[in-house]
Amino acid sequence: ATQRAHDAETKLAVATAEHEQGAAAAVSQCEALRAELATARADQEQHGQTLREELEVERGRTKALQQEFEAERGHTAAATSDAATQLEEAQQTLSAALQRADDAEAKLAAAIAAQEQAHADAAVAAAACEDLHAKHATALA
């Protein structure tokens, strides 16, 4: 009986050590995932900031082109066919600039959606880590 008790204590000690190693590895993996998620968030934030800056540049260009277009329109009444050609070119340039601004807004919306997804993924990862910590604490208790 003493031998069996000793064997059981040994098995329990081995199982406890294996469990603690597994839990430590899981906690380490969670920490690595948290770090990776933080990096992804920072990258998304930087990308979003870049897109916002690009959008502001495009808006500035669009406003300047709009003013140029309006000025050209004012001169068109008294201008020759040469001025009419320049107006058409300004309209095409304005149209292209507006398209670039629309594209930049779409990229910003996509970046914001990706950032929101990253936040949601972070919440899921954090919940999984908390669950793992709770299970570990229960197992140790």
C-alpha positions as CSV (number, residue, x, y, z in Angstrom):
1,A,0.0,0.0,0.0
2,T,2.9,2.3,0.8
3,Q,4.4,1.6,-2.6
4,R,1.2,2.3,-4.3
5,A,0.8,5.5,-2.5
6,H,4.4,6.5,-3.4
7,D,3.7,5.5,-7.1
8,A,0.5,7.6,-7.0
9,E,2.4,10.6,-5.5
10,T,5.1,10.2,-8.2
11,K,2.5,10.1,-11.0
12,L,0.7,13.1,-9.5
13,A,4.0,15.0,-9.4
14,V,4.8,14.2,-13.0
15,A,1.3,15.1,-14.2
16,T,1.4,18.3,-12.2
17,A,4.8,19.2,-13.7
18,E,3.6,18.4,-17.3
19,H,0.4,20.5,-16.7
20,E,2.5,23.4,-15.5
21,Q,4.8,23.2,-18.5
22,G,1.8,23.1,-20.8
23,A,0.1,26.0,-19.1
24,A,3.4,28.0,-19.2
25,A,3.7,27.3,-22.9
26,A,0.1,28.4,-23.5
27,V,0.6,31.6,-21.5
28,S,3.7,32.3,-23.5
29,Q,1.8,31.7,-26.8
30,C,-0.9,34.1,-25.6
31,E,1.7,36.7,-24.8
32,A,3.2,36.3,-28.3
33,L,-0.2,36.6,-29.8
34,R,-0.9,39.8,-27.8
35,A,2.4,41.2,-29.0
36,E,1.6,40.3,-32.6
37,L,-1.8,41.8,-32.3
38,A,-0.3,45.0,-30.9
39,T,2.0,45.2,-33.8
40,A,-0.9,44.6,-36.2
41,R,-2.9,47.4,-34.5
42,A,0.0,49.8,-34.8
43,D,0.5,48.9,-38.5
44,Q,-3.2,49.4,-39.1
45,E,-3.2,52.7,-37.3
46,Q,-0.2,53.9,-39.3
47,H,-1.8,52.7,-42.5
48,G,-5.0,54.5,-41.6
49,Q,-3.1,57.7,-40.8
50,T,-1.3,57.5,-44.1
51,L,-4.6,57.1,-46.0
52,R,-6.1,60.0,-44.1
53,E,-3.1,62.1,-45.0
54,E,-3.4,61.1,-48.7
55,L,-7.1,61.9,-48.6
56,E,-6.3,65.4,-47.2
57,V,-3.8,65.9,-50.0
58,E,-6.3,64.8,-52.6
59,R,-8.9,67.1,-51.1
60,G,-6.5,70.0,-51.3
61,R,-5.7,69.2,-54.9
62,T,-9.4,68.8,-55.7
63,K,-10.2,72.2,-54.1
64,A,-7.4,73.9,-56.0
65,L,-8.6,72.2,-59.2
66,Q,-12.2,73.2,-58.4
67,Q,-11.0,76.8,-58.0
68,E,-9.1,76.6,-61.3
69,F,-12.1,75.1,-63.0
70,E,-14.3,77.9,-61.7
71,A,-11.8,80.5,-62.9
72,E,-11.7,78.9,-66.3
73,R,-15.5,78.9,-66.5
74,G,-15.5,82.6,-65.8
75,H,-13.1,83.3,-68.7
76,T,-15.0,81.0,-71.1
77,A,-17.7,83.5,-71.8
78,A,-15.3,85.8,-73.6
79,A,-12.7,83.2,-74.6
80,T,-11.9,81.7,-77.9
81,S,-12.1,78.0,-78.9
82,D,-8.6,77.7,-77.4
83,A,-10.0,78.7,-74.0
84,A,-12.8,76.1,-74.4
85,T,-10.2,73.4,-75.0
86,Q,-8.4,74.4,-71.8
87,L,-11.7,74.3,-69.9
88,E,-12.3,70.7,-71.2
89,E,-8.8,69.7,-70.0
90,A,-9.4,71.3,-66.6
91,Q,-12.7,69.4,-66.3
92,Q,-10.9,66.1,-67.1
93,T,-8.2,66.9,-64.5
94,L,-10.9,67.7,-61.9
95,S,-12.8,64.5,-62.7
96,A,-9.6,62.5,-62.3
97,A,-8.8,64.3,-59.0
98,L,-12.3,63.6,-57.7
99,Q,-11.9,59.9,-58.6
100,R,-8.6,59.8,-56.7
101,A,-10.3,61.4,-53.7
102,D,-13.1,58.8,-53.9
103,D,-10.5,56.0,-54.1
104,A,-8.6,57.4,-51.1
105,E,-11.9,57.6,-49.1
106,A,-12.6,53.9,-50.0
107,K,-9.1,52.9,-48.9
108,L,-9.6,54.8,-45.6
109,A,-13.0,53.0,-45.0
110,A,-11.3,49.7,-45.7
111,A,-8.5,50.5,-43.3
112,I,-10.9,51.5,-40.6
113,A,-12.9,48.2,-41.1
114,A,-9.6,46.3,-40.9
115,Q,-8.7,48.1,-37.7
116,E,-12.1,47.4,-36.2
117,Q,-11.6,43.7,-37.1
118,A,-8.2,43.8,-35.4
119,H,-9.8,45.2,-32.3
120,A,-12.5,42.4,-32.4
121,D,-9.8,39.8,-32.9
122,A,-7.9,41.3,-29.9
123,A,-11.0,41.0,-27.8
124,V,-11.4,37.3,-28.8
125,A,-7.7,36.6,-28.1
126,A,-7.9,38.4,-24.7
127,A,-11.0,36.4,-23.8
128,A,-9.2,33.1,-24.7
129,C,-6.2,34.1,-22.6
130,E,-8.4,34.9,-19.7
131,D,-10.1,31.6,-20.0
132,L,-6.8,29.8,-20.2
133,H,-5.6,31.7,-17.0
134,A,-8.8,30.7,-15.2
135,K,-8.4,27.1,-16.2
136,H,-4.8,27.2,-15.1
137,A,-5.7,28.7,-11.8
138,T,-8.4,26.1,-11.3
139,A,-6.1,23.3,-12.2
140,L,-3.4,24.5,-9.7
141,A,-6.0,25.0,-7.0
